[in-house]
Amino acid sequence: MPIRAVLFDVSGVLVDPCEGDFPDSLEDIIALLADRYKLGIVTSRRRSHIYATPRLAALKPYFKTTIAYEDTA
């Protein structure tokens, strides 16, 4: 299945929420997308680190699939 969305900031740089701030409205946007699409995360991070921060933990319910480092090693 092709990737349907990747998050970028306004200057076109890929957004990594663990590396800094992300917009307060991000949860609202992801919630809207989750109502329409099945969302997933593919990352090179270890599974235990994906939702390590409280802000990212709040987004976990919106993602139906998570593929982490351990899944590809």
Steps between C-alpha positions, in 0.01 A plus 500: 500500500648841407578763759216754502638766734821620657521804728710797388538846648421813298854515359477144366710335771382160623347536847626273775292573811764342724761749383308812589167669521208425275186705451233491771249422226685184394278272710190655344639449151596138571157435652334628183726286283437193720126539443557469127814282462672215677814665637828327576852581606816360344814597688857394565445569871465220750136427580546604865606851388226576249252635754753589770385859551155592634413698185577203277328257737181702452516425125534122537126420473487649150756260351379150415839364392850564626813358339811556708869413481441160660257406222764538230813368668 
